[in-house]
Amino acid sequence: PGMASATDNCDGSPTITWTRSDGAGSLTDPYDSADSPITITWQAEDDCGNTHTMPQVITVDAENELVVTVELEPNIDTGNPLPDTLDRCITFELWDCPGSSTVPAHTLDAVITFDVVAGAPNTAIGTATLEVPCGVYECITARDKLHTLRRTDESFGIVGTQYVADFTGDTDTGGDWLLGGNLNDDFFIDILDFGVFSLEFGNSYPGGGDTTCATAYPHADISGDGVVTNVGEFTFIQNNFLKTHEANCCGAAMRFVTSDVFGQPVTNRPLRRISLAELKRRGMGELAVGDLNRDGWLDVQDMNAFATGVRPQSTQPLMQPTQNVREARDDR
């Protein structure tokens, strides 16, 4: 807050004292937003006992600015002439370590507007200044709960008076862009995400590729054109199959949640296959539409079938289980 000064026509050095309205005993004691506004009452007194007071009012903002830059994994294409914009709801979790932390200190959902620019490949990068409660944060993660895995910004920190986070760059070379293909907000891109993709295949969304933080699951348009297609969405799932979200920088590998969007317990490994009976038991029976070869399993053979032209809800004849499928069943 600085110091007060005083002048007097007979005393060259008036005595200056102060009191704080919050009762603190030092000018350097913390200024709590719960006590804001805080008044420091300064008083000057000369040798003759004359006094004068002056208030200094300090307002403590309960929020800190958080500047975020987020990039979506290429190739994003809104279906419109580029450059264009795409709105996506991104969930940020701020952590106060040590590694024993199991719950984020603060979670924030925010719609980020991405600038989509044509290129080889297209890029989609958004920057926003958000407000978070004042606190000491050591770690930040980001994800699009409808479309991507979680990433961690290891370089997160304070620049000037702002927290700054950067989720950009190729993950294969140390960057943190958000990997697309996680359609059920669990820890992995696996066969369940192919099932969600199959369920939504061919759908067009009224809002196009844009989402808000109130957009409901499922929304399987990863590429941003508002339509669920083999080119726009299947490529993400295929390329990122079995990838997992990144550990937070407190050292916790998993988000500390108990169930996925289906209400099922979250497992600690991605699924390569699951029987239709098990899907039904778990309340995911609608994902059976992804069983493209009709062998009673949702598995990578169905992904291979899709890659060769078979489509969900097709009238392909029922296939007999192959020897490999029988062995897989025996293994299970």
C-alpha positions, 0 to 999 in steps of 0.5 A, a space after each residue: 500500500 505504500 506509506 503516507 507523508 505529511 507536511 506541517 508549518 512548524 514540525 518538519 517530521 509529523 508522526 504518522 500512524 495507521 490502523 487497518 479495518 480488518 485488524 491486521 497488525 502489519 501493512 504487509 499482512 495478507 489482504 483477504 478478499 473476504 474482508 474487502 474493501 479494506 480501509 487503512 486509516 492514516 493519521 499525522 500528528 505534529 509536535 503541538 498535538 494537531 492531527 489529520 487523518 486520511 483513508 486509503 481504501 484497498 479493494 481485493 479482487 477475489 479472482 485471478 486472471 488465467 490466460 489460456 491458449 488451446 489447440 485442437 489436434 489437426 485436422 479440424 474443418 468446419 465445412 465452411 470456407 476457411 478461415 472460420 471459427 469453432 466454439 468448443 467447451 473446454 474443461 480446465 482443472 487447476 491443482 494444488 500439489 503435492 501428488 497426493 492431491 486427489 481433487 482439483 482445487 478448482 474446475 472451470 468450464 469455458 467456451 473457447 473460440 478457435 480460429 480455424 486456418 487452412 493449411 497442411 494440415 488445418 490449425 485450430 487455436 483459441 486464446 481466452 482470458 478467464 477468471 479463477 478464484 485466487 489461489 496457489 495453483 501448481 498444475 493445470 489440465 484441459 480437455 473437451 469432455 465431448 471429444 478429446 483426451 486430457 492434456 497437462 501443461 507442464 510449463 504452467 505458471 505466473 507471468 506478471 499478474 496472470 496465470 498462463 497456460 499453453 496447450 498447443 503443439 504436437 504431442 509426439 514432439 512434446 506439445 499439448 494439443 488436445 487429442 481427438 477421439 474420446 467421445 465418452 469422457 473416460 480415460 482412453 480412446 478405445 472400442 467404446 468410442 468407436 461404438 459411440 461413433 457408430 451410434 452417431 454415424 451420419 448424424 447432423 447437429 443443429 448447432 453445427 460443430 459448435 458446442 456450449 458447456 450445456 451440450 449433452 452427450 453424445 456429440 461425436 463431431 470431432 472435426 467441427 463440421 457438424 456432421 459425423 462422417 468417416 473422414 472427419 471422425 473415424 480418422 481421429 479414433 483410428 489414429 489415436 486408438 488406445 491412447 490415454 489421457 496425460 497424468 496431471 503434474 501432481 503425479 496423478 495418472 487418472 482423474 479421480 472420478 468413479 463413473 463414465 457417462 454411462 454411469 459405469 465404473 471407470 476402468 484403468 485400461 482401454 478396451 479392445 473388445 467387449 461383448 454385446 451382452 456385456 454392453 447391455 449389462 452395463 447399460 450401453 446396449 445402444 453401442 451394439 450398432 457398432 458390431 458391423 460383422 455381427 459376431 456378437 462383439 464390439 471389437 477391432 474387427 468391426 473397425 477394420 470392417 468400417 475401414 473397408 466400407 461396412 457402415 453402421 445399421 447396414 444389412 450385412 449378412 450375419 457372419 459366423 464366428 471365426 476361429 480367432 473370435 472363438 479363441 478370444 471368447 475362450 481367453 475372456 
